[in-house]
Amino acid sequence: MLYNRIVKMALSVLAATLVFSGVAYSQSAPPSDLEASAKGNVIHLMWKAPESESEVTYNIYRAMAPSVDPGSSENPTIDPTKLKFAKLGTVIETTYQDKIEDVAEGGQLYVYYVVAVDNEGTESAGTNYVNVNVGVSKTQSMNQY
């Protein structure tokens, strides 16, 4: 009887451990304060490194947002969680330049975010989102959802 209870308890702990280990979780602190600016067709990104991390790289992600009237004085409202982001690259610095090859006439809106990657390849949570309308000198920082 005691043996069966011990075995059941050990199996339940093992099962809980297996379930927990199957859940993706972030080991790295995220970078912060992502900012962006555009000059011509080059977008400059910069952010702050996580304070608690020493050996990290950064993955940069970009999505193309719906078109925006470049003459509009209003900042567009975009839900970045509905966009399809693609990884642009990995860097060790806290800056990145993205050169847009084919700029749409009238401008094109791009949305960016950055994650830290630890030495095991685990990505942190993302920074705030920023959007940049290439062809227009406005930038807007967006809160992460």
ABEGO torsion letter per residue (X at the ends): XAAAAAAAAAAAAAAAAAAAAABBBBABBBBBGBBBBBBEABBBBBBBBBAABABBBBBBBBBBBBBBBAABABBBBBBAAABBBBBAEBBABABBBBBBABBBBGEBBBBBBBBBBBAAGBBBBBBBBBBBBBGBABBBBBBBX
